[in-house]
Amino acid sequence: MKICLEQISKRFQRHWIFRDITFSFTTPGSFALLGANGSGKSTLLRIIAGMQSASAGKITYFNNDKPVLINDVFNHISFCAPSQEIVEELTLREFLDFHFSFKPLLPGISINDIITICRLTDAADKPIGDYSSGMKQRVKLAQAIFSNTPILLLDEPCTNLDQQGVEQYRDWIEQFGKNRLIIVASNDVREYYFCRERIELEKYK
C-alpha cells in the first residue's frame, strides 16, 4: 500500500492548521506525526484515514500501484484514537464479534485469543461501559491492531494506559506491526519510539 499526500492543507475558519504537506507513506514503514497540542496531528491522521476532508490538496491511495477508490479505503485501514466511540452497551465479546464481522482477523488469531492477550478474560462478558478508561483503550487498540489490514493509524495510542498497558502496546507493535504501514500521531516518545521517519507539523504552518 502507498498513501500520497499532495499539498494537503487544513484550516478552521480563517486559521490554517497546516499547509502544503507533500509526503508519501509506503508499506512496510513506520511514521510519526509530531508536534505540540493543536499542531494538527490528529486532524492530519483523520484526513489520511479518509474520515475528514482537507481544505486543499489531494490524497491518493495505491494498492500494488493501482489506485484505490475512496469508498474502498476502509477495507485497508485500521484506526485507533482516544476520541473513538465504541459500543459500550455491548460486552467485550459481543463488540469484538461485531467489529470483526466487518474486518478480518489477523491469521492465527481468534476472538478468544484477543480477550486473553488483552488480559480481560474476567471482564469479557461485562458491558464495556463498566470498564475503566485504561481497559477501554486496550479494547480500542485491540480492534485496530488485530484487524488484518495493511495500514494501521494510531492517535496517541497510550492514552489512559498504565505502565503495564504501555509495555503491552510495545509488545503488540513489535509482534503484529511487521510488514504494515503504521502512522502514529503523538508527542510521547513511548508511543512512536519505533517509527523510523518523523514528520514535524510545525514546519507546515
Secondary structure, DSSP 8 states (H G I E B T S, - for coil): -EEEEEEEEEEETTEEEEEEEEEEEESSEEEEEE-STTSSHHHHHHHHTTSS--SEEEEEEEETTEE--GGGGGGGEEEE-TT----TTSBHHHHHHHHTTTS-B-TT--HHHHHHHTT-GGGTTSBGGGS-HHHHHHHHHHHHHTB--SEEEEESTTTT--HHHHHHHHHHHHHH-TTSEEEEE-S-HHHHTT-SEEEEGGGG-
